[in-house]
């Protein structure tokens, strides 16, 4: 189906317009659907032979209208297990990813929430005492928000965090902190957060600090994982039990394959099988989380013990010895917090995906299933594996007389190398028997213990040696039957991992251009790790504007001239010297030596007491004037 004579970009624009039109039509009918789901349905309709859309035929306007009507009709069906399966696959594909990507996204969200606080701290130009105090409080709030060890609105937690921060970064060092570049400030904040968090965790462990805001995550996670494992396993067993009953109905000789309910039973089988596959994935993730928590708990206890040995009975410990231990302790605690996030994500995915299996209770409730399977022998999935092993191993010469004999290799568990294990191998069709899938559309598990077929860079497992013999007689024919069946039941593409066969239609451009050429291919390369010794250039600068600023600074220096001048004040800053004549000792002599000596005055008074008459007071001068020259 080609969209006129347009280029890939124009074809993509037309397809997006078709998807938006379908979304609008569905909204008018009360169904709010995502463009991703609608795009998947468009591909499904194009692949369906009953829809009569040819990949090589040019898409006309009547074809566009018919495509929109067909997709809208299928997307608005109320009792369709096939539609619910496609919705489940799209939901799981959009919400589930690897643990690394989940954690990376969680860290990006935290950084985005704290970017305003970080900018306020790094761009602060505090000068006064009050401004410095506000800056210090912002740093404390950032540490609490980034570490997740309490709320910055709880004053008890704030005081405890402030005390821990003051022991590492006293307020007197804010001046030095303000002189750092923005990158150095961010690195310093991250390091302070780790150290302070480690101190608080260690104080809580020793009982010297408050436990407010710090929960016992190892115990909480284990208490949450164990019931979740039991619940998920129970749901998986129920789903597998329901799939076993659907399988028994389809394989029954008394059931008419052309009956109207047969297609609905097939759709219901694929729906519950897809649900069981997703539950198995979530169960494996929970098992990984359980093992990860056990490993982290051991490392956490070892970290506490190392710090205890380093600080016990010591009044002072070198920072270069104890700070790395606090940082490691904080990082381990962060891993526990991330496991809590992963557990919450997996639980939300499982709860939301349950909405897509409710059609079973409407179309085929348990009383109806029991009535349909009355008198039938319902085999469990593990019984198929037991019967396969009981039937004997596959003969190594099986398929050697077929047209594909040069590309047929049989591998057995004992012939695998030490680096290869059955549990770590990936089998085609998600380990289902390809013969049962091609002939009956059934999802019967294959056993790797009876032998594995290596063909066209893939491994296949079978439900019996006889099934392997029949399949290898016409491998291409049976693979084409599976592809044809997947064109009718599009949900099989994701269910049994047929993306490789439909790679040309995996993107919008694939069926928009109609070229039929593969746009991707699997390649591999190997490079040496760390060919050159690691070097760190201290002058390296990644910011283009910073390099421009330095270049302009160097350019301006070329036009600068050094000037000097002398001022009055600068004269006193020189080293001056002077020479003087020291004073001489002089004396002189007069012609005559002389001196004077005044007489000592002696005067006596009488009549001061007693007689009070006028002439009673008398004065006598008895001074000796004999040595005085009268001239």
TORVORO-104656 format. One record per residue: x, y, z of N, C-alpha, C in turn. Coordinates in steps of 0.001 Angstrom, whole numbers, plus 500000, padded with zeros to 6 digits. Layout:
BEGIN
XYZXYZXYZ ...
//
This chain:
BEGIN
500855498811500000500000500000500000500880501224500000 500914501958498913501707503160498791500797504379498834 501274505406499487500478506616499627500882507569498515 500372507335497311500691508176496179502162508129495843 502631509137495153504041509246494810504659510316495691 504741510027496948505264510969497926506541510417498515 507342511334499086508540510923499778508206510371501147 509205509813501846508955509250503184508394510264504158 508889511514504134508402512517505080506956512877504790 506596512999503494505215513295503151504296512134503511 504763510913503283503961509741503644503724509689505145 504741510008505888504586510018507347503580511070507781 503591512211507119502626513259507446501203512790507175 500997512100506046499668511590505706499208510560506726 500114509668507137499756508622508104499391509241509451 500152510253509874499834510928511133498477511611511056 498156512161509888496841512776509718495737511732509820 495982510541509252495007509456509356494820509040510817 495920508931511548495838508526512959495064509564513760 495339510850513524494614511899514261493123511881513926 492803511584512661491388511503512277490703510348512989 491380509207513100490796508059513802490613508372515281 491589509035515882491473509419517298490260510318517501 490062511251516587488914512151516689487602511391516552 487549510463515611486334509651515436486028508842516701 487069508260517296486868507455518509486414508326519674 486947509533519770486512510441520830485052510823520668 484613510974519444483199511283519206482293510156519669 482844508924519669482064507770520126482319507439521592 483037508324522285483252508151523721484429507297524102 485352507047523177486538506233523471487771507117523358 488426507372524479489649508178524505490849507247524365 491492507265523203492588506356522901493835507158522558 494989506568522821496264507212522507496601507013521037 497444507891520511497873507772519121498721506528518906 499421506094519949500220504873519822499335503660519573 498243503575520332497314502459520148496652502529518771 496264503713518362495632503861517043496616503501515929 497887503923516088498890503564515083499079502066514980 499067501386516128499183499925516106497986499289515410 496798499846515636495604499304514984495653499552513479 496188500679513057496322500939511621497210499873510978 498322499553511621499194498497511104498474497148511093 497672496921512146496944495657512221495956495514511069 495255496590510762494285496545509669494989496369508330 496130497047508153496871496913506903497362495480506712 497761494826507803498265493456507706497155492440507486 495939492738507934494841491776507872494433491549506421 494518490301505933494119490042504541492636490325504300 491805490163505329490374490392505156490068491865504893 490966492769505312490729494194505073491036494593503644 491755493740502890492019493957501469492800495247501217 493881495429501981494808496522501725496121495910501246 496519496263500032497750495726499470498895496690499712 500033496124500076501200496953500347501698497621499084 501506496986497923502037497517496681501055498445495983 499808498505496433498803499320495756498794500723496317 498634501704495426498605503099495841497344503381496645 497491504091497739496366504398498624495624505613498092 494358505410497725493517506491497219492663507048498353 491926508111498038491091508721499068489997507782499559 489322507020498655488352506027499178489017504983500088 490259504592499764490967503650500628491249504269501995 491591505541502013491836506222503289490564506248504128 489448506572503494488182506606504236487827505220504764 488036504202503941487729502835504390488657502403505516 489930502806505436490879502487506503490464503150507811 490030504403507732489596505115508935488358504465509528 487417504104508681486184503476509180486475502115509817 487323501319509169487633499986509703488333500088511053 489325500972511142490054501130512415489145501658513509 488285502608513164487361503157514169486405502090514673 485925501249513760485003500185514165485683499199515109 486912498813514782487609497838515631487995498439516979 488326499722516976488757500348518225487602500654519170 486398500690518667485243501008519512484406499780519838 484890498589519521484170497378519903484160497238521419 483055496780521959482911496690523410483240495309523965 483085494265523159483335492911523631484313492224522684 485556492683522736486584492138521845487834491831522661 488122490555522804489341490155523510490580490549522709 490456490551521380491596490945520552491966492399520796 490984493281520847491258494697521109491872494891522502 491356494144523482491907494273524834493353493773524882 493666492749524103495049492250524064495977493296523464 495529493925522378496345494968521758496528496139522722 495463496527523421495582497592524416496577497222525509 496524495966525946497452495508526978498890495570526488 499121495143525253500475495162524708500998496586524569 500155497480524072500576498875523925500845499497525286 499965499223526261500171499777527607501471499266528212 501720497976528094502932497415528669504176497930527954 504071498080526648505217498576525880505534500024526231 504521500818526545504731502232526861505152502458528308 504832501527529190505080501752530613506169500872531204 506499499781530555507519498885531100508815499049530326 509907499106531046511227499161530443512204498481531389 513477498583531113514469497914531944514616498624533287 515173497921534253515380498496535576516290499715535500 517306499642534658518237500764534533517530502016534043 516642501866533057515933503026532533514914503551533536 514264502658534284513350503104535331514090503965536357 515236503475536821516006504202537825516548505504537246 517020505454535993517513506675535366516434507733535245 515230507318534876514118508266534786513761508821536159 513794507976537185513519508437538543514540509485538987 515794509265538679516819510241539045516653511539538278 516273511447537001516044512664536231514883513470536793 513849512799537259512707513499537850513135514234539115 513923513577539959514383514225541190515239515443540869 516154515293539886516997516437539519516168517590538965 515149517278538180514319518344537618513542519072538699 513129518353539744512401519003540831513304519881541685 514579519563541734515506520305542588516329521326541812 516079521474540508516914522379539719516740523823540174 515530524190540600515321525565541082516098525814542364 516047524863543293516784525011544554518283525062544308 518777524235543409520214524231543105520637525559542495 519824526100541593520168527382540972520159528511542001 519206528479542925519183529512543960520435529468544826 520911528263545118522106528137545948523347528549545163 523464528062543928524674528314543146524771529768542682 523637530426542476523652531797541991523526532823543107 523556532384544341523433533308545467524672534196545572 524456535450545892525539536413546119525397537013547509 525243536138548482525000536577549864526192537349550408 525890538470551085526929539303551686526680539540553165 525432539894553494525125540193554889524983538910555691 524942539070556977524812537907557860523488537199557671 522420537961557481521101537363557297521036536589555980 521639537130554925521652536433553644522443535136553724 523548535136554457524325533907554611523553532850555394 522789533281556383521977532333557149520886531719556265 520273532547555416519254532013554505519871531030553515 521072531326553049521748530404552135522042529074552818 522462529116554048522766527886554789521496527056554981 520371527736555243519105527011555400518668526387554076 518947527063552960518624526473551668519444525209551424 520691525227551814521534524043551644520987522881552465 520543523149553693519953522102554533518690521547553879 517837522434553349516609521975552690516928521134551461 517954521534550703518338520759549524518814519359549926 519593519269550975520094517970551427518936517050551804 517931517594552477516789516778552879515973516335551660 515759517245550713514955516901549544515671515897548651 516971516068548481517707515183547590517914513800548195 518129513742549492518378512455550152517096511700550456 515964512426550581514713511766550921514652511270552348 515462511851553236515496511419554643514762512414555525 513530512703555194512752513603556033512274514811555256 511333515518555872510742516698555256511422517963555772 511681518936554883512291520197555339511342521058556157 510084520654556303509146521395557147509116520881558580 509736519752558849509819519194560199511042519795560894 510809520626561881511908521362562503512871520450563246 512371519351563807513278518425564495514266517802563503 513760517418562340514643516853561309515595517913560778 515100519141560623515958520230560141517089520498561116 516785520500562410517833520749563416518879519631563409 518413518389563299519363517278563277520247517337562033 519647517650560886520427517755559647521396518929559716 520959520033560316521842521204560451523042520876561327 522801520141562396523907519756563279524908518876562545 524399517923561770525304517050561010526068517839559958 525399518808559330526070519615558310527134520518558930 526853521051560096527835521935560741529113521195561109 529010519900561376530216519138561690531077518889560457 530489519054559279531216518828558030531510520143557311 530529521010557324530615522265556572530085523387557467 530923523960558317530459525023559214530067526264558428 529195527103558990528766528310558274529911529252557936 531009529184558676532132530081558394532758529811557021 532507528636556438533099528298555151532217528699553974 531102529403554239530241529823553138530955530794552211 531830531608552762532576532535551926533414531815550891 534076530752551312534850529948550365533942529266549349 532782528805549804531825528139548916531340529092547823 531110530358548170530613531317547193531637531630546107 532898531388546372533933531662545382534064530545544347 533416529385544569533499528283543628532723528610542347 533067527908541269532268527975540052530985527172540250 530041527329539310528760526647539460528942525133539455 529811524638538595530031523190538555530627522690539864 531567523437540414532176523035541684531160523103542817 530267524091542772529225524173543804528289522975543741 527881522600542532526995521437542405527681520168542891 528944520002542535529673518821543007529803518848544523 530056520031545086530203520148546536528882519850547234 527766520309546656526455520028547252526157518535547238 526466517874546126526223516433546053527062515682547082 528313516106547252529179515442548230528700515699549652 528271516920549933527748517226551271526491516413551559 525645516260550537524418515482550732524740514043551111 525706513446550446526075512058550747526664511940552153 527544512855552487528208512757553793527215512974554925 526380514022554815525409514310555877524399513172556005 523943512631554872523002511507554930523645510298555596 524915510032555263525609508922555910525749509115557408 526016510351557828526133510633559270524804510379559963 523709510844559380522395510640560006522029509159560074 522336508418559000522031506985559006522856506260560064 524121506645560193524966506002561202524495506349562609 524098507606562831523593508005564151522314507249564494 521452507043563498520223506283563749520551504839564117 521523504255563424521904502875563716522455502746565129 523241503721565559523845503673566897522910504163567990 521782504756567604520869505279568612521251506640569136 522252507275568534522667508611568997521897509711568291 521146509390567270520374510385566540518914509990566468 518099510934566008516664510686565877516400509832564647 515349509033564722514976508186563585513831508786562781 513489510032563066512400510678562344512818510912560903 511936510550559983512216510721558575513034509599557959 513539508663558768514364507561558266513658506261558623 513112505596557626512407504344557856513350503163557638 512976502022558171513790500821558027513460500183556674 514086500706555628513746500284554273513991498803553999 515107498202554461515287496769554162514123495903554625 513635496154555820512514495351556333511229495689555581 511019496975555288509799497379554591509740496749553200 510867496746552497510877496190551138510624494686551157 511298493994552069511092492544552133509657492206552513 509065492986553427507671492744553812506718493024552659 507135493884551727506282494184550578506511493210549426 507759492753549255508074491873548117507476490486548312 507607489925549488507146488545549703505647488371549436 504771489236549968503342489086549610503089489333548120 503858490254547520503669490524546090504038489307545258 505108488624545635505488487407544914504385486357544998 503832486199546167502766485209546340501537485591545515 501203486883545527500016487345544804500209487225543296 501371487624542801501625487543541360501644486088540899 502258485221541673502301483800541311500906483197541308 500058483602542253498685483095542264497921483564541032 498099484832540656497434485334539454497958484628538200 499239484360538181499810483670537019499268482243536917 499138481578538045498586480216538029497143480223537560 496366481223537996494971481310537544494903481576536042 495785482463535559495807482737534118496216481498533333 497191480771533836497643479558533155496537478495533168 495811478425534272494710477461534358493633477788533333 493330479067533177492327479472532196492815479184530777 494100479433530516494658479134529194494622477636528914 494835476813529926494770475364529743493369474914529340 492344475546529916490969475187529552490652475632528123 491095476843527745490888477281526357491595476339525388 492805475910525735493553474992524879492838473653524738 492297473166525845491571471890525797490332471998524914 489655473150524962488456473326524125488833473328522649 489918474028522292490325474116520890490802472760520375 491472471975521198492008470682520776490972469581520812 489807469868521353488783468831521481488239468427520109 488030467136519920487475466629518659485992466935518538 485321467170519661483875467407519635483531468856519350 484527469729519335484249471155519128484446471492517667 483483472177517076483528472513515653484500473671515413 485555473458514619486511474549514378485883475725513644 484811475500512908484180476584512167483115477304512973 482930476922514211481913477563515032482262479024515268 481206479816515542481406481255515727482253481542516956 482110480732517979482849480969519213484319480586519116 484701479854518034486087479408517951487042480598517860 486713481589517017487570482780516924487627483521518247 486489483597518938486482484279520228487321483526521258 487301482193521183488109481413522126489594481601521824 489932481635520535491322481909520170491754483280520682 490917484274520478491252485625520954491385485645522475 490479484929523167490553484874524629491817484151525086 492216483101524339493443482373524674494654483290524556 494727484045523462495868484931523273495861486048524318 494674486485524719494588487547525726495122487071527077 494659485891527514495094485401528820496537484928528768 497009484450527600498410484053527469499326485275527547 498888486381526918499685487605527007499736488108528443 498631488011529146498595488413530552499528487541531392 499553486240531093500445485335531834501914485651531542 502218486040530303503596486417529952504018487655530728 503142488647530796503476489871531523503614489604533023 502762488747533558502892488402534980504213487695535250 504645486860534296505921486176534456507077487193534467 506970488203533609508011489242533579508050490000534902 506878490373535406506831491103536678507323490232537818 506970488944537789507437488029538838508966487945538829 509553487838537650511019487791537564511645489091538079 511006490214537803511523491489538309511458491536539837 510388491014540402510274490992541866511325490069542475 511604488949541809512648488043542300514004488748542264 514267489484541183515513490251541114515588491269542238 514470491930542525514457492915543605514735492252544947 514176491063545150514413490351546401515890490010546567 516512489489545511517943489178545573518775490446545760 518364491523545079519100492780545206519023493327546624 517855493209547248517700493707548623518547492878549588 518602491564549385519449490728550247520920491129550123 521369491357548891522764491769548683523030493138549291 522101494074549104522285495419549663522269495404551184 521456494520551766521410494438553231522746493975553788 523350492994553143524675492540553586525706493659553461 525686494371552348526636495474552167526375496596553163 525102496840553470524770497900554428525291497565555821 525101496330556257525609495934557571527131495998557614 527780495614556508529239495707556448529698497156556505 528962498060555855529328499479555889529174500050557292 528106499680557997527937500131559386529088499638560259 529476498402560047530561497834560851531890498539560566 532146498881559306533394499590558958533443500958559621 532330501666559591532310502988560223532468502863561728 531823501850562306531932501653563751533373501370564149 534063500572563372535464500272563677536354501490563484 535964502373562588536799503539562302536659504634563354 535467504734563959535225505863564873535146505449566338 535202504179566639534992503763568021536128504253568923 535738504801570055536666505247571111537727506207570564 537328507056569656538229508076569129537546509431569216 538288510404569671537743511753569745537806512461568419 538744512084567566538877512702566247539329511648565248 538712511685564064539039510736563000539373511532561746 540425511190561020540749511921559788539592511856558790 539318513005558193538183513071557259538393512195556032 539628512058555582539874511244554394539645509757554650 539476509373555905539185507976556226537692507725556436 537014508675557073535628508426557451534635508969556420 534961510039555704534013510597554734533678509605553622 534650508902553029534278507905552008533347506822552537 533473506480553813532587505466554390531156505996554505 531016507265554886529683507865554956529063507971553559 529870508318552582529367508423551207528879507061550709 529645506018550966529248504672550554527964504248551255 527837504571552530526632504234553279525418504931552683 525566506199552337524460506943551738524084506379550372 525061505981549570524760505406548255524002504091548385 524374503270549350523642502017549563522195502292549939 521986503317550766520626503656551162519817504168549963 520487504873549062519817505339547842519350504157547004 520137503092546950519729501893546209518457501288546815 518345501307548135517117500826548770515927501695548356 516125502999548342515043503892547935514612503625546498 515581503344545632515248503050544236514518501720544106 514831500759544955514095499493544923512641499708545347 512409500624546267511038500970546651510285501539545446 510948502409544703510330502993543510510009501918542477 510965501014542230510727499932541262509556499057541689 509504498727542962508403497899543463507065498586543238 507016499891543486505781500643543269505407500672541794 506400500829540918506129500868539475505573499533538999 506185498444539401505723497114538970504309496835539480 504026497248540691502689497035541228501650497857540468 501997499093540131501059499928539377500810499358537985 501866498876537328501698498288535999500771497075536069 500983496245537074500151495032537195498688495388537476 498459496351538370497085496711538711496366497344537519 497066498205536787496424498865535646496192497895534490 497094496922534312496934495969533210495796494986533459 495336494875534695494218493977534987492944494392534255 492860495668533890491659496146533203491460495479531850 492538494912531300492453494370529941492103492883529917 491812492262531063491433490838531076490017490645531632 489292491753531781487945491644532343486941491075531342 487335490996530064486416490454529065486141488969529289 487065488284529944486855486843530182485633486612531061 485440487456532062484290487290532946482982487571532220 483058488353531141481839488676530392481569487644529305 482599487313528519482415486394527399482399484937527829 483365484578528674483498483172529080483683483087530593 482609483269531351482736483073532806483004481602533112 483442481354534328483836479987534684482708478966534510 481448479270534803480404478252534538480321477858533066 480518478824532172480479478507530744481686477652530363 482851477965530903484059477195530578483931475767531098 483405475615532303483235474260532842482249473456531994 481244474138531468480268473445530621480908473025529301 481742473886528753482392473559527483483429472455527641 484064472387528806485116471380529022484602470150529753 483288470034529858482734468861530543483099467593529775 483675466650530484484083465384529885485417465434529181 486080466570529173487387466695528526488502466509529544 489651466117529030490848465991529862491676467275529683 491687468103530701492405469380530638493825469147531148 494792469237530247496191469022530614496818470324531093 497631470176532115498378471329532593499600471544531706 500105472784531716501233473112530850502482472306531198 502703472055532485503877471262532841503718469800532427 502451469344532248502238467982531769502659467837530310 502508468906529522502992468869528137504501468656528110 505223469317529030506681469143529101507043467728529528 506274467187530479506537465813530932506301464822529801 505209465014529050504923464108527928505989464230526842 506501465468526643507536465647525618508805464892525989 509198464953527256510401464246527692510179462739527711 508935462330528019508648460896528032508645460309526625 508376461158525610508330460663524236509691460442523622 510746460779524302512089460534523797512685461780523162 514020461741523033514733462871522479514636462885520951 514899464043520390514848464208518941516099463586518334 515906462847517269517027462197516582517894463251515895 519212463177516050520081464182515406519962464215513889 519473463152513287519333463122511833517989463683511362 517159464132512288515851464658511906516011465895511034 515332465903509888515349467045508986516543467101508061 517434466137508144518622466174507291518300465852505824 517112465286505574516732464978504205515818466042503605 515640467178504284514777468244503795515583469229502957 514888470226502418515555471221501578516457472135502399 516165472262503691516948473144504563517957472365505394 518402471214504871519281470364505686520605471026506018 521080471943505132522366472591505405522276473599506549 521073474054506859520887475054507917520163474456509111 520259473171509305519614472500510438520699471900511329 520694472318512571521641471795513558520877471532514844 521075470359515393520395470006516644521368470172517808 520894470861518819521695471160520010521003470523521208 521806469910522069521266469241523249521885469860524503 521207469737525639521717470384526862523148470004527194 523532468753526970524886468342527345525933468827526355 525508469287525171526476469783524189526703471288524295 525980471936525185526157473378525351527487473679526027 528066474781525663529312475198526309529030475691527717 530105475900528474529944476351529858529348477749529937 529574478560528904529047479925528914527578479990528539 527013478897528013525615478885527586524804477999528527 523677478530528959522757477783529793521363477896529191 520573476855529387519227476853528822518408478016529379 518596478318530665517804479379531280518100480738530673 519314480930530170519693482232529611519494482313528101 519071481224527456518883481218526007517507481779525656 517430482392524480516179482943523975515724482103522782 514504481582522872513964480710521833512914481458521006 512811481087519762511820481689518882510411481351519363 509487482249519048508076482103519404507874481992520924 508768482626521673508677482665523139508573481256523727 509364480317523186509481478931523668508224478099523415 507298478585522563506145477774522192506502476897520986 505822475767520881506079474838519789505595475459518476 506472475628517474506053476273516223505065475444515422 505139474101515516504200473270514760502779473438515279 502577473418516594501244473583517176500699474977516903 501589475956516847501156477321516555500731477448515102 501460476805514193501143476924512771499891476145512397 499704474948512961498583474094512565497286474462513285 497370474726514586496156474922515373496064476309516026 497104477086515930497100478376516614497187478247518116 497770477150518603497858476878520028499230477266520564 499247477597521830500484478013522505500913476896523452 501489475838522884501949474686523653503443474870523933 503872474775525175505296474988525481506159473870524909 507338474238524444508303473264523957509346472957525022 509954471788524910510948471341525885512332471377525258 513254472071525934514636472126525450515416470872525795 514899470062526702515624468874527130515636467783526064 514647467775525156514621466745524126515418467172522897 515880468421522872516671468889521740516210470261521275 517137471042520740516844472392520263517305472511518822 516441473062517986516763473255516580517425474613516384 518603474599515787519296475831515427519112476056513930 518355477111513604518040477380512191517907478887511984 518577479395510966518475480804510573518761481719511779 519868481457512454520318482277513585519312482304514725 518550481241514888517587481172515978517448479762516490 516880479639517703516668478337518321515173478085518470 514764476846518206513375476433518314513282475223519250 512200475161520014511928474004520870510557473465520500 510350472146520745509148471475520280508489470728521429 507191470439521199506407469733522208506594468227522136 507247467738521082507515466298520962508511466099519831 509106464916519804510040464586518722509303464490517391 508041464016517425507262463920516198506951465302515637 506666466256516526506414467618516067507651468212515418 508831467920515976510080468418515388510285467814514003 509947466546513826510125465876512533509216466476511471 507963466727511853507010467297510886507412468727510532 507842469504511501508181470910511257509408471029510356 510429470214510607511659470320509810511477469819508387 510381469099508133510131468656506766509764469817505852 509180470871506415508796472045505615508861473282506508 510064473694506832510228474813507766509647476095507189 509975476413505954509505477663505348507987477697505260 507366476546504943505913476511504837505233476789506158 505717476170507236505096476388508542505354477805509061 506533478361508780506792479742509180505868480709508437 505589480423507179504655481266506434503237481155506999 502868479949507438501550479793508056501442480618509340 502511480631510122502496481431511356502390482917511021 503113483363509983503037484765509584501641485115509079 501032484185508323499678484436507833498678484506508978 498867483656509960497976483684511109498162484968511914 499405485467511970499669486714512687499088487911511964 498914487817510642498279488902509907496804489021510261 496177487882510570494768487903510989494658488273512461 495430487623513308495465487913514750496744488699515043 496661490005514904497866490839514987498507490792516361 497732490452517371498304490398518721499379489333518845 499412488375517904500443487341517941501832487905517651 501909489057516975503220489613516625504031489884517886 503392490487518885504087490745520145504047489546521083 502989488774520992502843487660521926503928486614521712 504173486239520446505179485214520160506424485819519502 506559487152519598507775487854519167508067487617517682 507137488096516850507291487996515402507708489328514782 508298490210515570508675491523515040509667491405513885 510485490371513913511473490221512854510815489965511509 509759489141511501509072488845510244508332490066509707 507917490964510602507155492138510178507969493410510403 509237493309510172510120494438510458509847495605509519 509490495331508276509247496407507320508035497248507694 507135496681508522505943497416508933506023497840510382 507225497822510939507385498198512338507324499697512533 507556500478511435507510501924511529506529502442510479 506129503694510664505181504275509714505778504320508312 507047504644508195507659504748506895507689503403506186 507613502301506931507730500985506324506635500722505309 505349500995505684504298500760504723503890502043504019 504566503149504363504251504386503662505011504500502369 506244504021502332507049504147501129506860502992500174 506563501822500717506339500668499859507597500179499181 508759500542499678509996500117499035510312498663499285 509890498150500472510138496751500787511561496461501178 512413497488501324513794497264501699513944497342503208 514846496564503730515110496588505156515864497858505501 515334498587506478515962499834506904516925499618508045 516923498421508626517791498126509758518406496756509572 519496496547510233520109495224510222520910495050511501 521073493814511898521825493500513103523312493504512785 524047494284513497525500494350513324526158494244514676 527415493893514662528171493761515907529593494225515663 530198494792516660531589495222516577532216495094517957 533495495012517971534215494868519224535356495876519247 535471496573520325536533497563520508537250497284521818 538485497656521845539256497510523073538791498532524090 538744498088525315538310498971526403539520499707526968 539422501019527011540493501867527567541821501616526833 541831501927525545543055501757524758544157502663525282 543817503896525554544784504864526059544607505022527555 545665505353528259545529505574529715544623506771529985 543835506700531033542914507818531331543678509085531693 543241510173531120543841511481531402542739512470531729 543080513426532554542158514484532939542798515829532633 542195516560531743542688517884531372541996518912532257 542745519522533154542164520494534075541713521762533353 542295522016532187541928523209531435540801522949530442 540262521705530425539188521395529486537921522152529861 537252522667528878536018523413529115534995522982528074 533849522497528524532814522009527613531879523120527164 531794524180527946530850525251527642531421526148526556 530702526278525457531183527070524331531286528544524703 530336529027525496530351530450525856531501530756526818 531851529807527648532991530016528541534287530092527736 534414529244526698535607529302525858535663530619525079 534503531115524652534488532407523978534917533528524926 534456533453526162534833534481527135536340534492527351 536941533288527453538388533218527631539128533735526391 538581533432525201539222533906523979539192535432523895 538056536027524254537966537485524252538898538102525280 539027537443526401539935537944527425541374537941526920 541789536855526235543140536803525689543324537829524572 542261538032523773542358539016522700542502540430523250 541814540723524328541919542059524927543289542291525537 543938541227526027545254541384526633546287541846525616 546098541494524357547065541887523324547050543389523092 545915544028523378545816545470523162546149546272524417 546492545620525510546747546317526768548214546734526839 548492547914527465549846548443527667550020548707529149 551207548369529663551491548573531079551983550001531297 551357550717532189551738552095532535552168552134533998 553087553098534315553508553298535710553586554789535986 553382555198537204553435556609537607553869556700539041 554346557888539443554835558136540795553955559172541444 553517558878542604552689559822543353553417560252544610 552829561235545263553436561735546505553445560652547562 552337559944547633552266558901548658553217557756548351 553410557468547080554305556362546762555750556683547102 556067557977547259557433558354547619557820557800548976 556851557677549879557137557175551221557308555659551235 557070555021550125557234553574550072558611553177549539 559461554245549189560804553929548714561772553809549881 562904553202549627563981553128550623564921554318550397 564904555293551318565717556515551212566886556451552184 568011557045551823569198557127552682569715558572552699 570278558989553827570874560329553966572071560259554898 572993561259554820574203561298555642574287562639556375 574619562639557659574702563850558496576036563846559241 576454565049559697577638565185560546577210565113561989 577830564260562768577467564109564173577937565358564955 577282565827566018577692567033566803579019566797567542 579855567904567699581141567837568388580989568246569846 581921567762570699581951568154572109582815569427572264 582233570558572664582931571855572826582901572301574285 583916573089574730583936573700576070584575575095575978 584308575952577005584859577331577058585234577682578489 586114578696578702586598579098580033586467580628580158 585890581049581318585734582491581569586983583029582253 587077584388582353588243585026582956588252584928584480 587087585007585185587043585089586648585949584176587150 586287583537588244585300582675588896584755583425590111 583482583521590325582866584207591467581576583479591825 581132583849593048579871583233593479579266584155594511 578021583923594913577308584702595929576684583745596914 576509584289598193575912583467599255575052584372600101 573784584282600004572856585117600761572774584618602202 572635585560603181572531585146604599571185584478604868 571154583628605871569926582939606273569180583829607257 567964584079606933567143585010607697566724584362608996 566903585067610170566482584583611480565717585731612162 564418585575612331563562586604612931562744585929614012 562660586568615158561903586054616297560822587054616648 559652586491617091558494587322617455558140587021618904 557677588126619654557291587967621062556003588746621306 555245588300622326553991588967622669552823588507621861 552904587342621347551775586852620532550651586297621404 550943585907622595549929585362623493549993586078624841 549022586068625542548982586682626887548541588137626812 549493589034626949549203590467626988548661590916625649 547561591673625749546906592119624532547027593620624338 547965594241625019548118595691624873548723596016623535 548708597298623175549144597721621843550612597494621627 551416597705622619552848597589622422553398596265622931 552549595317623107553007594012623636553752593208622568 553462593337621276554084592549620199555435593130619871 556469592240619846557838592668619579558428591763618491 559397592305617617560063591550616537561546591836616609 562378590728616652563832590877616695564467590158615537 565303590851614744566021590264613589567402589879614038 567735588635614128569032588178614615569822587524613488 569565587965612209570272587390611056571738587767611140 572615586842610719574056587046610749574479587645609418 574828588916609385575235589596608146576739589769608057 577445589024608824578869589247608856579565588808607585 579119587891606892579779587416605677579299588094604428 578471589147604570577900589813603397578656591113603148 578998591298601880579678592528601506578647593633601446 578841594711602201577845595790602238577750596513600914 578756596486600046578675597148598737577888596299597774 
//
